[in-house]
Amino acid sequence: MTKAWGGRFGPEGGRGAEAFTATLPVDQRLWPQDLAGSRAHARMLGRQGILTPEEVETILGGLDAVEAELTSGQAVFDPSLEDIHLWVESRLIERVGAVGGKLHTGRSRNDQVAVDEHLFVVEAAGDLEAALIRLETALVERAEREPGLVMPGYTHLQRAQPVLWSFHLLAFAFMFERDRDRLRETRRRATCSPLGAAALAGTPHPIDAHWTAAQLGLAIPCPNALDATSNRDEIVDLVYAGAMTAVHLSRLADELVLFSSEEFGFVVLDEAYARGSSIMPQKRNPETAELVRGKSGRVIGNLVALLVTLKGLPLGYQSDLMEDKERLFDTVDTVKASVQVMTDVVRTLTVRPERMAQAARGFALVTDLADALSARGVPFREAHHRVGALVRRMEAQGLTVEDLTPEVLARLDPSIPGELLAVLDPGRAVQARRSAGGTAPERVAEQIAALRRSLSAGAGGGA
């Protein structure tokens, strides 16, 4: 096929740059979106009287034949055709003749690639949200199934206060709620159609961009043709949403790596999601979680690469934008795979309640002693000081919270009433934290109910 731009150049025009500038090995993935845009454009051209009904039917039949070739897996992608848009056009013209060249009336590859990417982003954001719904559901189901397990909550990775295991799980569920919200907003912003913007300034042909947008399931034509062909905000939005999801997945994965170590021993990863050592036969390595944590760095890098590519571009299409697709596709694939594997990891975890309960005891309880003093009218700062001094004396004498009796307490600090030792109980400590969003069982039940409502709306298409 003659180059689409070959009239301006001699026989050797662009030959030296072909391998370097071809994007077909990457953007061939956009063929479903390219065919959808081409069909909508062909029908619009017929509706507007730009093509005859017979020409439209011929073109649509040719596009059907090209789709059959693609879905059969028999398609041969010739890199000399540069990109998926020219490849489809070439195959169409080979099948239906010169009339196939009329399909490009009133459009450019600039608006063509942009609409393909908008359609891909809308679909991919929906797929990622569906995957996150499954992960959130797995977290909520575990929280419902293991409601009373007490574990230590941490600050600075030091034992802080007792919390419910279910409460801990739901903290991650609410992270993924925010990720789903970002994906929904990404879809909303991506639903303008660049098709009709042509190269950068619109087209003199009497097209109907509103009709084409509706045919593609997009809300409206993009309001400015120059912006429509030179911006990639919808891709940045999706890659940003993916990067935040990857960060949250990494945090969950990191805790599972820690909690499955012998030092913590709170959980055991199912054998299907662990690996062994080639030299140490006892090892059970949480490699699935480690890889999820590691892959997050690449996803964050994709976002940075996109922003750096875009930051200095003048208006109008620039070939720098060819770099967007690898970053987009890698983010979507990596995040989706990471969400799926973490869903399975969460579902198959074995929890060790006795190790959690043991770790939730000890000095993790002494904040409750300070709160109890405060409830009796002692200024909290003074209560904090008294209990801190008590802990210091206990550590100096090798005592633990379990060693505290009214008699021992009276010897260490007679100003603290012995009956307050009753608060030094993990179950009681959890029950006491009834403030909004707290770890008390009734607050956790409210959080589960809120997540269930959101998941139901999302799974039902209400997201």
PyMOL commands that set and color helices and strands:
alter all, ss='L'
color gray80, all
select helices_A, chain A and resi 6-8+15-21+24-47+53-71+79-81+84-96+98-104+109-145+165-190+209-215+225-230+233-259+271-273+287-310+319-348+353-359+362-375+380-396+401-403+406-412+418-423+426-432+441-459
alter helices_A, ss='H'
color red, helices_A
select strands_A, chain A and resi 150-155+158-164+192-193+220-221+267-268+350-351
alter strands_A, ss='S'
color yellow, strands_A
deselect
rebuild
show_as cartoon
